[in-house]
Amino acid sequence: MRPVEFGEAVPPGTRLTLLSAENPDRFFRVLKFWMDETSRIALALKTGVPSYQVKDEEGRIQLLLHLPIEEGGENRWCLWRPDQAGFDSRSISDGTLVDG
């Protein structure tokens, strides 16, 4: 397993593991990767945000966003479900690993 690089186009079917010091690891399968096409209706995002449509172990479809915190700083991973209004603290992860 290795960290996912910022903007890496992870192919469909790839297994991702979200890491968080405060929550247990979570596992997902990539359905789709895209850049700049994230639904701007539901989320007001700037362009250049790598997004992954993923499915969790319970079959729920979610959006995994790789957000830069500040120029040249660390990045954060945010998980968003369409039935949520926004992000909460449980949706933010410290890193993501890709199998392979």
Helices and strands as residue ranges (DSSP letters): E 2-3, E 15-19, E 26-35, E 50-56, E 61-68, E 75-80, G 89-91, E 92-93, E 95-98
